[in-house]
Amino acid sequence: MSEILQNELLKEMDLEQPPFIIDVRSGFEYRSAHIKNAAHIPFYAILWNKKRLPKNYSEPIILTCEHGPRAIMARRLLRIIGYRHIRLLKGHMTEWKKNRLPTV
C-alpha cells in the first residue's frame, strides 16, 4: 500500500506543483477541519465528480479520510477510472489533528 507520511505531505504542499489532495470524509467532518487546498469529494461521490478530478491520470493524488477505510474505497474507485499515482495519508486526519498540523 502506497502511503505518504504527514511531514512529507507538508513538504510536497509547498512545491510549485503540489499533489492533488482529496478529503473523502462527510461534509460535516470536512467543514470541522481539513487540510488547506484539499478538495472535498466524499468517497461515495468520486465517480459523480470526475470533472473535479485532475485531467492528467498521472498526476499525484493524496487521499485522506478520518481513519482510512473510506480513503481505501476511494482509491479503488480512482484506479477503476484510470488514476495510478495515488497515495493515502498515513494516519489520516485523526493523526493529522492529533499532531496539531495546520487545518482550515
Backbone torsions as a table, in degrees:
resi	resn	phi	psi	omega
1	MET	NA	130.8	-178.2
2	SER	-89.6	119.0	179.7
3	GLU	-125.0	159.6	173.6
4	ILE	-122.1	134.7	177.5
5	LEU	-73.6	153.9	-177.2
6	GLN	-58.6	-45.7	-179.3
7	ASN	-66.2	-31.2	176.2
8	GLU	-67.4	-40.9	178.7
9	LEU	-63.9	-42.1	177.9
10	LEU	-56.5	-42.3	178.9
11	LYS	-66.7	-43.9	-178.6
12	GLU	-66.7	-28.0	179.0
13	MET	-66.0	-22.4	179.7
14	ASP	-90.2	-3.5	179.3
15	LEU	-70.0	160.2	176.8
16	GLU	-60.6	-36.8	177.2
17	GLN	-117.3	79.1	-178.4
18	PRO	-68.9	159.3	177.2
19	PRO	-67.6	156.6	176.3
20	PHE	-82.9	115.7	-177.3
21	ILE	-100.0	131.2	177.3
22	ILE	-121.4	125.0	174.6
23	ASP	-98.2	115.7	-173.2
24	VAL	-99.6	14.7	-179.9
25	ARG	-77.2	179.4	177.3
26	SER	-68.8	164.0	177.6
27	GLY	-59.8	-40.6	178.7
28	PHE	-60.9	-46.0	179.7
29	GLU	-63.5	-44.6	-179.1
30	TYR	-61.2	-46.5	-178.9
31	ARG	-66.2	-27.0	-178.6
32	SER	-71.3	-33.9	177.2
33	ALA	-179.8	128.7	176.9
34	HIS	-145.7	165.4	178.4
35	ILE	-72.2	137.1	-179.5
36	LYS	-53.8	134.9	178.5
37	ASN	69.4	8.5	176.9
38	ALA	-74.4	129.7	175.4
39	ALA	-74.4	138.9	176.7
40	HIS	-98.4	108.5	174.9
41	ILE	-135.7	102.0	179.6
42	PRO	-53.6	145.4	-174.4
43	PHE	-53.9	-37.1	-177.0
44	TYR	-74.2	-11.8	-176.5
45	ALA	-108.0	8.7	-178.4
46	ILE	-54.4	-49.1	-176.0
47	LEU	-67.0	-25.7	-180.0
48	TRP	-86.8	-5.2	-176.0
49	ASN	-120.0	33.2	-178.9
50	LYS	-57.1	-31.8	-179.2
51	LYS	-66.1	-23.4	-179.8
52	ARG	-88.7	-8.4	-179.1
53	LEU	-86.6	158.9	177.6
54	PRO	-57.5	141.0	177.7
55	LYS	-72.6	-29.9	179.6
56	ASN	-86.0	115.4	-177.6
57	TYR	-69.7	-9.1	177.7
58	SER	-95.4	-5.6	-179.2
59	GLU	-65.7	136.6	178.7
60	PRO	-64.8	135.0	177.5
61	ILE	-124.3	135.5	174.8
62	ILE	-114.3	129.7	178.5
63	LEU	-110.9	141.1	173.7
64	THR	-143.3	149.7	170.5
65	CYS	-138.1	-155.9	-178.7
66	GLU	-79.5	-45.2	-175.8
67	HIS	-126.3	-24.8	178.2
68	GLY	139.7	-39.8	-174.3
69	PRO	-59.6	-40.4	-179.4
70	ARG	-68.8	-34.8	177.4
71	ALA	-66.7	-37.2	177.6
72	ILE	-63.0	-42.8	178.2
73	MET	-65.5	-40.7	178.8
74	ALA	-63.7	-38.7	178.6
75	ARG	-61.1	-41.4	178.1
76	ARG	-60.3	-44.1	179.7
77	LEU	-64.4	-42.2	178.9
78	LEU	-64.1	-35.9	177.3
79	ARG	-67.0	-37.0	177.3
80	ILE	-61.3	-40.8	179.7
81	ILE	-67.4	-31.2	178.2
82	GLY	130.4	-1.8	178.2
83	TYR	-74.4	141.9	-175.9
84	ARG	-124.1	-23.6	-175.9
85	HIS	-101.1	73.4	-175.2
86	ILE	-118.3	128.2	176.1
87	ARG	-125.3	150.3	175.9
88	LEU	-98.8	142.8	175.9
89	LEU	-73.7	120.2	-179.4
90	LYS	-64.0	127.4	-179.5
91	GLY	83.0	-11.9	177.7
92	HIS	49.2	-158.9	-173.6
93	MET	-69.6	-25.8	177.4
94	THR	-58.2	-50.0	-179.3
95	GLU	-73.2	-36.9	179.7
96	TRP	-57.1	-48.3	-179.6
97	LYS	-70.8	-39.1	178.4
98	LYS	-58.7	-38.1	179.6
99	ASN	-84.3	3.9	177.8
100	ARG	56.1	40.4	176.1
101	LEU	-79.8	159.2	-170.7
102	PRO	-63.7	133.6	174.1
103	THR	-133.6	163.5	174.6
104	VAL	-124.8	NA	NA
